Amino acid sequence: MKKYFAIIALAFVITSAFVIPQQNEKTEAAEHPRIKKAIHEMEDAIDYMEKAPHDFGGHKAEAIKDTKKAVESLKLALAYRAKADNAKKK
């Protein structure tokens, strides 16, 4: 019985490590709607460029790469804010 509770507790800790930060990042996205919108728009542009039959004058691959990097940077910025806000709460 103790082993069962230990497994449940471990599962809770592991799940919390993934769920709680995501909730905080979602909160940050809600607090920064322009960043959230920019991420959405850039992801839409990436999808559009990837599906386009032409190469935008040879700039398609680099534009996709740079836009993906920008999306990642914005997501990291939101994650940093979530982490900083959590540190303030402690």
Phi and psi in radians as a Rosetta constraint file:
Dihedral C 1 N 2 CA 2 C 2 CIRCULARHARMONIC -1.115 0.35
Dihedral N 2 CA 2 C 2 N 3 CIRCULARHARMONIC -0.653 0.35
Dihedral C 2 N 3 CA 3 C 3 CIRCULARHARMONIC -1.099 0.35
Dihedral N 3 CA 3 C 3 N 4 CIRCULARHARMONIC -0.694 0.35
Dihedral C 3 N 4 CA 4 C 4 CIRCULARHARMONIC -1.067 0.35
Dihedral N 4 CA 4 C 4 N 5 CIRCULARHARMONIC -0.818 0.35
Dihedral C 4 N 5 CA 5 C 5 CIRCULARHARMONIC -1.166 0.35
Dihedral N 5 CA 5 C 5 N 6 CIRCULARHARMONIC -0.602 0.35
Dihedral C 5 N 6 CA 6 C 6 CIRCULARHARMONIC -1.137 0.35
Dihedral N 6 CA 6 C 6 N 7 CIRCULARHARMONIC -0.701 0.35
Dihedral C 6 N 7 CA 7 C 7 CIRCULARHARMONIC -1.149 0.35
Dihedral N 7 CA 7 C 7 N 8 CIRCULARHARMONIC -0.752 0.35
Dihedral C 7 N 8 CA 8 C 8 CIRCULARHARMONIC -1.081 0.35
Dihedral N 8 CA 8 C 8 N 9 CIRCULARHARMONIC -0.789 0.35
Dihedral C 8 N 9 CA 9 C 9 CIRCULARHARMONIC -1.089 0.35
Dihedral N 9 CA 9 C 9 N 10 CIRCULARHARMONIC -0.760 0.35
Dihedral C 9 N 10 CA 10 C 10 CIRCULARHARMONIC -1.103 0.35
Dihedral N 10 CA 10 C 10 N 11 CIRCULARHARMONIC -0.755 0.35
Dihedral C 10 N 11 CA 11 C 11 CIRCULARHARMONIC -1.065 0.35
Dihedral N 11 CA 11 C 11 N 12 CIRCULARHARMONIC -0.703 0.35
Dihedral C 11 N 12 CA 12 C 12 CIRCULARHARMONIC -1.107 0.35
Dihedral N 12 CA 12 C 12 N 13 CIRCULARHARMONIC -0.773 0.35
Dihedral C 12 N 13 CA 13 C 13 CIRCULARHARMONIC -1.105 0.35
Dihedral N 13 CA 13 C 13 N 14 CIRCULARHARMONIC -0.790 0.35
Dihedral C 13 N 14 CA 14 C 14 CIRCULARHARMONIC -1.115 0.35
Dihedral N 14 CA 14 C 14 N 15 CIRCULARHARMONIC -0.783 0.35
Dihedral C 14 N 15 CA 15 C 15 CIRCULARHARMONIC -1.099 0.35
Dihedral N 15 CA 15 C 15 N 16 CIRCULARHARMONIC -0.737 0.35
Dihedral C 15 N 16 CA 16 C 16 CIRCULARHARMONIC -1.073 0.35
Dihedral N 16 CA 16 C 16 N 17 CIRCULARHARMONIC -0.631 0.35
Dihedral C 16 N 17 CA 17 C 17 CIRCULARHARMONIC -1.083 0.35
Dihedral N 17 CA 17 C 17 N 18 CIRCULARHARMONIC -0.520 0.35
Dihedral C 17 N 18 CA 18 C 18 CIRCULARHARMONIC -1.672 0.35
Dihedral N 18 CA 18 C 18 N 19 CIRCULARHARMONIC -0.628 0.35
Dihedral C 18 N 19 CA 19 C 19 CIRCULARHARMONIC -1.330 0.35
Dihedral N 19 CA 19 C 19 N 20 CIRCULARHARMONIC -0.811 0.35
Dihedral C 19 N 20 CA 20 C 20 CIRCULARHARMONIC -1.075 0.35
Dihedral N 20 CA 20 C 20 N 21 CIRCULARHARMONIC -0.851 0.35
Dihedral C 20 N 21 CA 21 C 21 CIRCULARHARMONIC -1.053 0.35
Dihedral N 21 CA 21 C 21 N 22 CIRCULARHARMONIC -0.630 0.35
Dihedral C 21 N 22 CA 22 C 22 CIRCULARHARMONIC -1.134 0.35
Dihedral N 22 CA 22 C 22 N 23 CIRCULARHARMONIC -0.693 0.35
Dihedral C 22 N 23 CA 23 C 23 CIRCULARHARMONIC -1.118 0.35
Dihedral N 23 CA 23 C 23 N 24 CIRCULARHARMONIC -0.682 0.35
Dihedral C 23 N 24 CA 24 C 24 CIRCULARHARMONIC -1.175 0.35
Dihedral N 24 CA 24 C 24 N 25 CIRCULARHARMONIC -0.689 0.35
Dihedral C 24 N 25 CA 25 C 25 CIRCULARHARMONIC -1.159 0.35
Dihedral N 25 CA 25 C 25 N 26 CIRCULARHARMONIC -0.620 0.35
Dihedral C 25 N 26 CA 26 C 26 CIRCULARHARMONIC -1.135 0.35
Dihedral N 26 CA 26 C 26 N 27 CIRCULARHARMONIC -0.682 0.35
Dihedral C 26 N 27 CA 27 C 27 CIRCULARHARMONIC -1.093 0.35
Dihedral N 27 CA 27 C 27 N 28 CIRCULARHARMONIC -0.763 0.35
Dihedral C 27 N 28 CA 28 C 28 CIRCULARHARMONIC -1.082 0.35
Dihedral N 28 CA 28 C 28 N 29 CIRCULARHARMONIC -0.731 0.35
Dihedral C 28 N 29 CA 29 C 29 CIRCULARHARMONIC -1.065 0.35
Dihedral N 29 CA 29 C 29 N 30 CIRCULARHARMONIC -0.675 0.35
Dihedral C 29 N 30 CA 30 C 30 CIRCULARHARMONIC -1.170 0.35
Dihedral N 30 CA 30 C 30 N 31 CIRCULARHARMONIC -0.583 0.35
Dihedral C 30 N 31 CA 31 C 31 CIRCULARHARMONIC -1.377 0.35
Dihedral N 31 CA 31 C 31 N 32 CIRCULARHARMONIC -0.281 0.35
Dihedral C 31 N 32 CA 32 C 32 CIRCULARHARMONIC -2.234 0.35
Dihedral N 32 CA 32 C 32 N 33 CIRCULARHARMONIC 1.215 0.35
Dihedral C 32 N 33 CA 33 C 33 CIRCULARHARMONIC -1.090 0.35
Dihedral N 33 CA 33 C 33 N 34 CIRCULARHARMONIC -0.505 0.35
Dihedral C 33 N 34 CA 34 C 34 CIRCULARHARMONIC -1.180 0.35
Dihedral N 34 CA 34 C 34 N 35 CIRCULARHARMONIC -0.674 0.35
Dihedral C 34 N 35 CA 35 C 35 CIRCULARHARMONIC -1.180 0.35
Dihedral N 35 CA 35 C 35 N 36 CIRCULARHARMONIC -0.761 0.35
Dihedral C 35 N 36 CA 36 C 36 CIRCULARHARMONIC -1.030 0.35
Dihedral N 36 CA 36 C 36 N 37 CIRCULARHARMONIC -0.757 0.35
Dihedral C 36 N 37 CA 37 C 37 CIRCULARHARMONIC -1.158 0.35
Dihedral N 37 CA 37 C 37 N 38 CIRCULARHARMONIC -0.709 0.35
Dihedral C 37 N 38 CA 38 C 38 CIRCULARHARMONIC -1.071 0.35
Dihedral N 38 CA 38 C 38 N 39 CIRCULARHARMONIC -0.740 0.35
Dihedral C 38 N 39 CA 39 C 39 CIRCULARHARMONIC -1.045 0.35
Dihedral N 39 CA 39 C 39 N 40 CIRCULARHARMONIC -0.823 0.35
Dihedral C 39 N 40 CA 40 C 40 CIRCULARHARMONIC -1.061 0.35
Dihedral N 40 CA 40 C 40 N 41 CIRCULARHARMONIC -0.813 0.35
Dihedral C 40 N 41 CA 41 C 41 CIRCULARHARMONIC -1.123 0.35
Dihedral N 41 CA 41 C 41 N 42 CIRCULARHARMONIC -0.711 0.35
Dihedral C 41 N 42 CA 42 C 42 CIRCULARHARMONIC -1.191 0.35
Dihedral N 42 CA 42 C 42 N 43 CIRCULARHARMONIC -0.678 0.35
Dihedral C 42 N 43 CA 43 C 43 CIRCULARHARMONIC -1.107 0.35
Dihedral N 43 CA 43 C 43 N 44 CIRCULARHARMONIC -0.638 0.35
Dihedral C 43 N 44 CA 44 C 44 CIRCULARHARMONIC -1.157 0.35
Dihedral N 44 CA 44 C 44 N 45 CIRCULARHARMONIC -0.722 0.35
Dihedral C 44 N 45 CA 45 C 45 CIRCULARHARMONIC -1.121 0.35
Dihedral N 45 CA 45 C 45 N 46 CIRCULARHARMONIC -0.699 0.35
Dihedral C 45 N 46 CA 46 C 46 CIRCULARHARMONIC -1.047 0.35
Dihedral N 46 CA 46 C 46 N 47 CIRCULARHARMONIC -0.833 0.35
Dihedral C 46 N 47 CA 47 C 47 CIRCULARHARMONIC -1.034 0.35
Dihedral N 47 CA 47 C 47 N 48 CIRCULARHARMONIC -0.763 0.35
Dihedral C 47 N 48 CA 48 C 48 CIRCULARHARMONIC -1.088 0.35
Dihedral N 48 CA 48 C 48 N 49 CIRCULARHARMONIC -0.824 0.35
Dihedral C 48 N 49 CA 49 C 49 CIRCULARHARMONIC -1.130 0.35
Dihedral N 49 CA 49 C 49 N 50 CIRCULARHARMONIC -0.698 0.35
Dihedral C 49 N 50 CA 50 C 50 CIRCULARHARMONIC -1.103 0.35
Dihedral N 50 CA 50 C 50 N 51 CIRCULARHARMONIC -0.580 0.35
Dihedral C 50 N 51 CA 51 C 51 CIRCULARHARMONIC -1.530 0.35
Dihedral N 51 CA 51 C 51 N 52 CIRCULARHARMONIC -0.250 0.35
Dihedral C 51 N 52 CA 52 C 52 CIRCULARHARMONIC -1.134 0.35
Dihedral N 52 CA 52 C 52 N 53 CIRCULARHARMONIC 2.431 0.35
Dihedral C 52 N 53 CA 53 C 53 CIRCULARHARMONIC -1.375 0.35
Dihedral N 53 CA 53 C 53 N 54 CIRCULARHARMONIC -0.173 0.35
Dihedral C 53 N 54 CA 54 C 54 CIRCULARHARMONIC -1.964 0.35
Dihedral N 54 CA 54 C 54 N 55 CIRCULARHARMONIC 2.979 0.35
Dihedral C 54 N 55 CA 55 C 55 CIRCULARHARMONIC -1.893 0.35
Dihedral N 55 CA 55 C 55 N 56 CIRCULARHARMONIC 0.289 0.35
Dihedral C 55 N 56 CA 56 C 56 CIRCULARHARMONIC 0.915 0.35
Dihedral N 56 CA 56 C 56 N 57 CIRCULARHARMONIC 0.846 0.35
Dihedral C 56 N 57 CA 57 C 57 CIRCULARHARMONIC 1.139 0.35
Dihedral N 57 CA 57 C 57 N 58 CIRCULARHARMONIC 0.521 0.35
Dihedral C 57 N 58 CA 58 C 58 CIRCULARHARMONIC 1.527 0.35
Dihedral N 58 CA 58 C 58 N 59 CIRCULARHARMONIC 0.096 0.35
Dihedral C 58 N 59 CA 59 C 59 CIRCULARHARMONIC -1.791 0.35
Dihedral N 59 CA 59 C 59 N 60 CIRCULARHARMONIC -0.046 0.35
Dihedral C 59 N 60 CA 60 C 60 CIRCULARHARMONIC -1.023 0.35
Dihedral N 60 CA 60 C 60 N 61 CIRCULARHARMONIC -0.938 0.35
Dihedral C 60 N 61 CA 61 C 61 CIRCULARHARMONIC -1.072 0.35
Dihedral N 61 CA 61 C 61 N 62 CIRCULARHARMONIC -0.786 0.35
Dihedral C 61 N 62 CA 62 C 62 CIRCULARHARMONIC -1.210 0.35
Dihedral N 62 CA 62 C 62 N 63 CIRCULARHARMONIC -0.648 0.35
Dihedral C 62 N 63 CA 63 C 63 CIRCULARHARMONIC -1.107 0.35
Dihedral N 63 CA 63 C 63 N 64 CIRCULARHARMONIC -0.735 0.35
Dihedral C 63 N 64 CA 64 C 64 CIRCULARHARMONIC -1.099 0.35
Dihedral N 64 CA 64 C 64 N 65 CIRCULARHARMONIC -0.828 0.35
Dihedral C 64 N 65 CA 65 C 65 CIRCULARHARMONIC -1.040 0.35
Dihedral N 65 CA 65 C 65 N 66 CIRCULARHARMONIC -0.828 0.35
Dihedral C 65 N 66 CA 66 C 66 CIRCULARHARMONIC -1.154 0.35
Dihedral N 66 CA 66 C 66 N 67 CIRCULARHARMONIC -0.660 0.35
Dihedral C 66 N 67 CA 67 C 67 CIRCULARHARMONIC -1.195 0.35
Dihedral N 67 CA 67 C 67 N 68 CIRCULARHARMONIC -0.697 0.35
Dihedral C 67 N 68 CA 68 C 68 CIRCULARHARMONIC -1.083 0.35
Dihedral N 68 CA 68 C 68 N 69 CIRCULARHARMONIC -0.679 0.35
Dihedral C 68 N 69 CA 69 C 69 CIRCULARHARMONIC -1.140 0.35
Dihedral N 69 CA 69 C 69 N 70 CIRCULARHARMONIC -0.699 0.35
Dihedral C 69 N 70 CA 70 C 70 CIRCULARHARMONIC -1.123 0.35
Dihedral N 70 CA 70 C 70 N 71 CIRCULARHARMONIC -0.737 0.35
Dihedral C 70 N 71 CA 71 C 71 CIRCULARHARMONIC -1.056 0.35
Dihedral N 71 CA 71 C 71 N 72 CIRCULARHARMONIC -0.812 0.35
Dihedral C 71 N 72 CA 72 C 72 CIRCULARHARMONIC -1.054 0.35
Dihedral N 72 CA 72 C 72 N 73 CIRCULARHARMONIC -0.728 0.35
Dihedral C 72 N 73 CA 73 C 73 CIRCULARHARMONIC -1.108 0.35
Dihedral N 73 CA 73 C 73 N 74 CIRCULARHARMONIC -0.726 0.35
Dihedral C 73 N 74 CA 74 C 74 CIRCULARHARMONIC -1.157 0.35
Dihedral N 74 CA 74 C 74 N 75 CIRCULARHARMONIC -0.690 0.35
Dihedral C 74 N 75 CA 75 C 75 CIRCULARHARMONIC -1.132 0.35
Dihedral N 75 CA 75 C 75 N 76 CIRCULARHARMONIC -0.677 0.35
Dihedral C 75 N 76 CA 76 C 76 CIRCULARHARMONIC -1.143 0.35
Dihedral N 76 CA 76 C 76 N 77 CIRCULARHARMONIC -0.636 0.35
Dihedral C 76 N 77 CA 77 C 77 CIRCULARHARMONIC -1.093 0.35
Dihedral N 77 CA 77 C 77 N 78 CIRCULARHARMONIC -0.764 0.35
Dihedral C 77 N 78 CA 78 C 78 CIRCULARHARMONIC -1.143 0.35
Dihedral N 78 CA 78 C 78 N 79 CIRCULARHARMONIC -0.697 0.35
Dihedral C 78 N 79 CA 79 C 79 CIRCULARHARMONIC -1.123 0.35
Dihedral N 79 CA 79 C 79 N 80 CIRCULARHARMONIC -0.690 0.35
Dihedral C 79 N 80 CA 80 C 80 CIRCULARHARMONIC -1.084 0.35
Dihedral N 80 CA 80 C 80 N 81 CIRCULARHARMONIC -0.776 0.35
Dihedral C 80 N 81 CA 81 C 81 CIRCULARHARMONIC -1.061 0.35
Dihedral N 81 CA 81 C 81 N 82 CIRCULARHARMONIC -0.729 0.35
Dihedral C 81 N 82 CA 82 C 82 CIRCULARHARMONIC -1.078 0.35
Dihedral N 82 CA 82 C 82 N 83 CIRCULARHARMONIC -0.767 0.35
Dihedral C 82 N 83 CA 83 C 83 CIRCULARHARMONIC -1.152 0.35
Dihedral N 83 CA 83 C 83 N 84 CIRCULARHARMONIC -0.751 0.35
Dihedral C 83 N 84 CA 84 C 84 CIRCULARHARMONIC -1.113 0.35
Dihedral N 84 CA 84 C 84 N 85 CIRCULARHARMONIC -0.719 0.35
Dihedral C 84 N 85 CA 85 C 85 CIRCULARHARMONIC -1.137 0.35
Dihedral N 85 CA 85 C 85 N 86 CIRCULARHARMONIC -0.683 0.35
Dihedral C 85 N 86 CA 86 C 86 CIRCULARHARMONIC -1.114 0.35
Dihedral N 86 CA 86 C 86 N 87 CIRCULARHARMONIC -0.679 0.35
Dihedral C 86 N 87 CA 87 C 87 CIRCULARHARMONIC -1.127 0.35
Dihedral N 87 CA 87 C 87 N 88 CIRCULARHARMONIC -0.632 0.35
Dihedral C 87 N 88 CA 88 C 88 CIRCULARHARMONIC -1.159 0.35
Dihedral N 88 CA 88 C 88 N 89 CIRCULARHARMONIC -0.577 0.35
Dihedral C 88 N 89 CA 89 C 89 CIRCULARHARMONIC -1.274 0.35
Dihedral N 89 CA 89 C 89 N 90 CIRCULARHARMONIC -0.386 0.35
